[in-house]
Amino acid sequence: MQTWILHIDMDAFFASVEQLDNPEYRGRPLAVGGTSDRSVVSAASYEARKHGVRSAMSVVKARRLCPEILLVPGRMGRYKQVSAQVMAVLRQFSPTVEQASVDEAYLDGTGLERLFGPIDEVGRRIKERVGEATGLTCSVGAAPVRFLAKIASDVNKPDGMFIIRPEEVADFLHRLPVERIPGVGAKLAETLRRMGVRTCADIQTKPRQYWERRIGKYGGVLHDRAAGIDPGGVTPTSETKSCSAENTFARDTADRAELTRWLLAQSERVGADLRGHGHKGRTVTLKIKYADFTQITRSRSLDTRTDSTALIFETARALLEQLELRRAVRLIGVGVSGFEPRARQLSLLEASPRLAEASSDLDLAVDAVRRRFGSRAVTRVDLLDLKRKRED
C-alpha cells in the first residue's frame, strides 16, 4: 500500500480570520500584530505581501513599505477557535492527525484512496470541507514522506494543492534549492552556498559521512532529505493542557484600572476559547512582565472547573489586587489550566446554580452573536475605552 502524508496549511491564517470576521477588511492590505512602533507583524494578508510586508517585520518597516496598511491587534482566542474547527474536519478523514501549529497539520493519508479515491480527490475534499466549516481557504501538499508534503503545500499557495508522487520524487529533489528543505535556515544556506551547494543534487555528490563531518549531526539528516529519505511519520497531537491570552502594551503602565480592563478583555478571549474547544479548567494564572522584563506569575485553584468568562476574570482580578505594583507593567496575561475530559467535569451549575446559569447563558449568547456577526458585534461597556484605544 502506498504511503501518503498530507500537509494542510491555512492561507495567511490570522489575517484571513480578521478579513472573514470583518468584511470591511477584505481586499485591503492588512497586518496582524500590534499598532505601536514597538510591535512586529505576526501575519500579513496577501494584499499586504504584494508590498513586501512579511511576518516578524517591524510595524515601522511595514508602514514604510505599505503606507495604507491596516494594522489590527491579534485575537489568539479566535484563531484557536477556528483552528479547532479545522482540526475537527481533518479528523473526519483520518484518526492520525498531528497539529504542527495553530494553522497547519499533518495527516496520515495512507489507505484513504480506498475511501475517497485518488490522492488528488482526497486533497480536494479536504480543501472543500475546510472551506465549508470555516469560510477560509487552505493549501494541501501530499507526498510519500513528511518533509516533502510540507514543501508541496507551499508550491501553489494560496488555495492550492500539489502532489509529489513516488516516481516524481527524484526529479523534484534534483532541482530543489537547499533552502527549501525544512531545517535549513539562512545561516546554513549561506554556509552551503560558500561550499558551492545550491540544490539537493549537489548534496548527493558527497556521501553521508562527509556531511556529518562538515556540518555535524544535522549533516546526516540533510543528506537523507536530499535523497528523499524521512523516517518521521505523523504523530497524533497530545491534548491541550492550558489556554491563555496576553498583551504587550505600547507604553508601560501601572494604572490598575487599565490593567483590570485588559484582564477582562483577555478573560473573554480565554473563556470563548475554552468553550470553543469544550474544555474547562480549575487553575487561573495571572502573568505580569515589568518594564525591566522581570516576570512573575500568580495562580489560584478553584473549587470546580470552569469556562465562565466572569469567574476567570474575577479570579484574575483578585490576584492582581493582591500584588503591590512597584514598577510599571509591560505585559499582562491570564491563563486557565487543569483540564480534564468534559464528561467528567463538574458544571458551574452544580457549584453555584444562579450565578453559573446566568454566566453560562450570557457567555453562550455572546459567542453565538460573534460567530455570526463578527468579533465587534458585541462589546462590554467596561471595554469601550479600551476598544477605542486599540483602534486609535
C-alpha positions in Angstrom: 0.0 0.0 0.0 1.3 3.4 -1.0 2.3 5.6 2.0 0.9 9.2 1.8 1.4 12.1 4.2 -0.5 15.3 3.6 0.4 18.7 5.0 -2.5 21.1 5.3 -1.6 24.8 5.7 -4.2 27.6 6.2 -3.6 30.6 3.9 -2.5 33.8 5.7 -4.4 32.4 8.6 -4.6 35.3 11.2 -5.1 37.9 8.5 -7.7 35.7 6.8 -9.7 35.3 10.0 -9.7 39.0 10.5 -11.0 39.5 7.0 -13.6 36.8 7.5 -14.9 38.4 10.7 -14.7 42.0 9.4 -16.0 42.3 5.8 -14.7 45.9 5.6 -11.1 44.5 5.8 -11.5 42.3 2.7 -9.4 43.2 -0.2 -7.3 45.6 1.8 -3.6 45.2 2.8 -3.8 44.1 6.5 -1.2 43.1 9.1 -2.0 41.3 12.4 0.2 42.1 15.4 0.3 45.4 17.1 -0.4 49.1 16.3 2.5 50.7 18.1 6.0 51.2 16.7 7.3 48.7 19.3 5.3 45.9 17.7 6.0 43.4 15.0 3.9 41.8 12.3 2.5 38.4 13.3 0.8 37.8 9.9 0.1 39.7 6.7 -2.7 39.3 4.2 -1.8 38.5 0.6 -2.7 42.1 -0.3 0.0 43.3 2.1 2.5 40.7 1.0 2.4 42.2 -2.5 4.1 45.3 -1.0 6.8 43.2 0.7 5.2 43.0 4.2 6.1 39.8 6.0 5.7 38.2 9.4 8.3 39.1 12.1 8.8 42.5 10.3 8.6 45.6 12.5 5.5 47.7 12.2 7.6 50.7 11.3 9.0 48.9 8.2 5.6 47.6 7.3 4.2 51.1 7.3 7.1 52.3 5.2 6.5 49.6 2.6 2.8 50.0 2.6 1.6 53.3 3.9 -2.1 52.3 3.5 -1.7 49.1 5.5 -4.4 48.3 8.1 -2.9 47.2 11.4 -5.1 45.2 13.8 -4.3 43.5 17.1 -4.2 39.7 17.2 -7.0 37.6 18.8 -5.4 34.3 19.6 -8.5 33.0 21.2 -10.5 33.4 18.0 -7.7 31.9 15.9 -7.6 28.9 18.2 -11.3 28.5 17.9 -11.1 28.4 14.1 -8.1 26.1 14.3 -10.1 23.7 16.3 -12.8 23.6 13.6 -10.1 22.9 11.0 -8.6 20.0 13.1 -12.1 18.6 13.6 -12.5 18.5 9.8 -9.2 16.7 9.3 -10.1 14.0 11.8 -13.1 13.2 9.7 -10.7 11.9 7.1 -8.1 10.2 9.3 -7.7 9.4 13.0 -4.0 10.2 12.7 -3.7 14.0 12.6 -0.7 15.9 14.0 -1.3 19.6 14.6 2.0 21.3 13.9 0.9 24.8 14.8 -2.3 26.8 15.1 -2.6 26.9 11.3 -1.0 23.7 10.0 -1.3 20.0 10.4 0.0 16.7 9.1 -2.4 13.9 8.2 -1.7 10.2 7.5 -3.4 9.6 4.2 -2.3 6.0 3.7 -5.3 3.9 2.7 -7.6 6.9 2.2 -7.7 6.3 -1.5 -9.9 3.2 -0.8 -12.4 5.5 0.8 -12.2 8.7 -1.2 -10.5 7.9 -4.5 -7.1 9.1 -5.8 -4.9 11.2 -3.6 -5.9 14.3 -5.6 -9.5 13.7 -4.7 -8.6 13.3 -1.0 -6.9 16.7 -1.1 -9.7 18.3 -3.0 -12.3 17.0 -0.5 -10.2 18.3 2.5 -10.0 21.7 1.0 -13.7 21.7 0.3 -14.7 20.7 3.8 -12.3 23.1 5.5 -13.9 25.9 3.4 -17.4 24.8 4.3 -16.6 24.6 8.0 -14.6 27.9 8.3 -15.2 30.1 5.3 -11.4 30.0 4.8 -9.0 28.5 2.2 -6.1 26.2 2.8 -3.3 24.7 0.7 -2.6 21.0 0.7 0.6 19.1 -0.1 0.9 15.3 -0.4 4.0 13.2 -0.8 5.3 9.8 0.3 7.4 11.4 3.1 6.7 14.1 5.7 9.1 16.9 4.7 8.2 16.7 1.1 4.5 17.1 2.0 5.3 20.3 3.8 7.3 21.6 0.8 4.5 20.6 -1.5 1.8 22.6 0.4 3.7 25.8 -0.4 4.1 25.3 -4.1 0.7 26.6 -5.3 -0.3 28.9 -2.4 -2.8 30.3 -1.8 -5.8 27.9 -2.1 -3.6 25.4 -3.9 -2.7 21.8 -4.0 0.4 20.0 -5.1 1.1 16.2 -5.2 4.6 14.7 -5.3 4.1 11.1 -6.5 6.7 8.4 -5.7 8.0 8.3 -9.2 8.4 12.1 -9.2 10.5 12.4 -6.0 13.9 12.0 -7.6 13.3 14.6 -10.3 11.7 17.0 -7.9 14.6 16.9 -5.4 17.2 17.1 -8.2 16.1 20.7 -8.9 15.1 21.7 -5.3 17.1 24.6 -3.8 18.6 23.5 -0.5 17.0 26.4 1.4 13.6 24.8 0.7 14.5 21.8 2.9 12.9 22.2 6.4 15.6 22.9 8.9 17.9 24.7 6.5 17.9 28.3 7.8 19.6 31.4 6.4 22.9 30.7 8.2 23.2 27.1 7.0 22.0 28.0 3.5 24.8 30.6 3.3 27.4 28.1 4.5 26.2 25.6 1.8 26.4 28.3 -0.9 30.0 29.0 0.0 30.6 25.3 -0.5 29.1 25.6 -3.9 25.9 23.7 -2.9 22.7 25.1 -4.5 20.4 22.1 -4.9 19.7 18.7 -3.4 21.6 17.2 -6.4 24.7 19.0 -5.2 24.4 17.4 -1.7 24.1 13.9 -3.3 27.6 14.2 -4.8 29.1 13.6 -1.4 28.5 10.6 1.0 26.5 10.9 4.2 29.7 10.8 6.3 31.1 13.8 4.5 28.2 16.0 5.6 28.3 14.7 9.1 31.9 15.7 9.4 31.3 19.2 7.8 28.0 20.1 9.4 27.6 17.8 12.4 24.6 15.8 13.4 22.3 17.6 11.0 24.6 16.7 8.2 23.2 13.2 8.1 19.6 14.5 8.1 20.4 16.9 5.3 21.9 14.1 3.2 18.9 11.9 3.8 16.4 14.5 2.9 18.2 15.4 -0.3 17.7 11.8 -1.2 14.0 11.8 -0.2 14.5 9.9 3.0 12.5 10.9 6.1 11.6 8.3 8.7 9.3 10.7 10.5 5.6 9.9 10.3 2.5 11.5 11.7 2.2 11.6 15.5 -1.2 12.4 16.8 -1.3 15.7 18.7 -1.5 15.4 22.5 -4.4 17.0 24.3 -4.3 20.8 25.1 -3.2 21.4 28.7 -3.9 25.1 29.0 -5.4 28.2 27.4 -4.1 31.8 27.8 -4.1 35.3 26.4 -1.7 38.2 26.9 -0.9 41.6 25.6 2.2 43.8 25.5 1.5 47.5 25.9 2.6 50.3 23.6 3.5 52.2 26.8 4.4 50.6 30.2 1.7 51.3 32.8 1.0 51.0 36.5 -2.6 52.1 36.1 -4.6 49.4 37.9 -7.9 50.4 36.2 -6.3 49.9 32.8 -4.7 46.6 33.8 -8.1 45.4 35.0 -9.8 46.3 31.7 -7.1 44.3 29.9 -7.8 41.3 32.2 -11.5 41.5 31.3 -10.7 41.5 27.6 -8.3 38.6 28.0 -10.8 36.7 30.1 -13.3 37.0 27.3 -10.8 35.6 24.8 -9.8 32.7 27.1 -13.4 31.9 28.1 -14.5 31.8 24.4 -11.5 29.6 23.5 -12.3 27.2 26.3 -15.9 26.9 25.3 -15.0 26.5 21.6 -12.7 23.6 22.5 -15.1 22.0 25.0 -12.6 22.5 27.9 -13.0 23.6 31.5 -10.1 24.3 33.8 -9.5 24.6 37.6 -6.5 26.9 37.8 -6.4 30.5 36.8 -3.0 32.1 36.4 -2.1 35.8 36.2 1.1 36.7 34.3 2.9 40.1 34.8 6.0 41.3 33.0 7.5 44.5 34.3 9.2 47.3 32.3 12.6 45.8 33.2 11.5 42.4 31.7 11.3 40.6 35.1 8.3 38.3 35.1 6.0 36.9 37.8 3.0 34.6 37.9 0.3 34.1 40.5 -2.2 31.2 40.4 -5.4 30.2 42.2 -7.2 26.9 42.0 -10.9 26.9 42.0 -13.3 24.5 43.7 -14.6 23.4 40.4 -13.5 23.6 36.8 -14.9 26.4 34.7 -15.2 28.0 31.3 -17.0 31.1 32.6 -15.6 34.5 31.5 -17.0 36.1 34.7 -15.3 33.6 37.0 -12.0 33.7 35.2 -12.0 37.5 35.3 -12.9 37.8 38.9 -10.2 35.3 39.9 -7.5 37.1 37.8 -8.6 40.5 39.2 -8.3 39.2 42.8 -4.8 38.0 42.0 -3.9 41.4 40.6 -5.3 43.2 43.6 -3.1 41.2 45.9 0.0 42.4 44.0 2.0 45.5 45.1 3.0 47.1 41.8 6.3 48.8 42.5 7.2 49.1 38.8 5.4 49.9 35.6 4.0 46.8 33.7 5.0 45.9 30.2 2.8 42.8 29.7 -0.2 41.3 31.4 -1.9 38.0 30.7 -4.3 35.4 32.1 -4.5 31.7 31.6 -6.5 28.7 32.6 -5.1 25.2 33.1 -6.0 22.0 34.9 -8.3 20.4 32.3 -10.0 17.0 32.3 -12.4 15.4 29.9 -15.6 17.3 29.6 -17.7 14.2 30.5 -16.0 14.2 34.0 -16.1 18.0 34.6 -18.4 19.5 37.2 -20.5 22.3 35.9 -20.8 25.7 37.4 -24.4 25.0 37.9 -23.6 22.4 40.5 -21.3 24.8 42.4 -23.4 28.0 42.2 -26.7 27.5 40.4 -27.9 31.1 40.0 -24.6 32.7 39.0 -23.4 29.8 37.0 -26.6 29.5 34.9 -26.7 33.3 34.2 -23.0 33.4 33.3 -23.3 30.4 31.0 -26.3 31.8 29.2 -24.6 35.1 28.7 -21.3 33.6 27.5 -23.0 31.3 25.0 -25.2 34.1 23.7 -22.2 36.4 23.2 -20.3 33.5 21.5 -23.2 32.9 19.1 -23.6 36.6 18.1 -19.9 37.0 17.5 -19.7 33.8 15.4 -22.5 35.1 13.2 -21.8 38.8 13.0 -18.0 39.2 13.8 -16.0 39.9 16.9 -17.0 43.6 17.0 -20.7 42.8 17.2 -20.8 42.8 21.0 -18.6 44.8 23.3 -18.9 45.1 27.1 -19.4 48.6 28.4 -16.3 48.3 30.6 -14.2 47.7 27.5 -15.4 50.5 25.3 -12.5 52.8 26.3 -10.0 50.0 25.8 -11.5 49.3 22.4 -11.2 52.9 21.3 -7.5 53.0 22.4 -6.8 49.8 20.3 -8.5 51.4 17.3 -6.7 54.7 17.6 
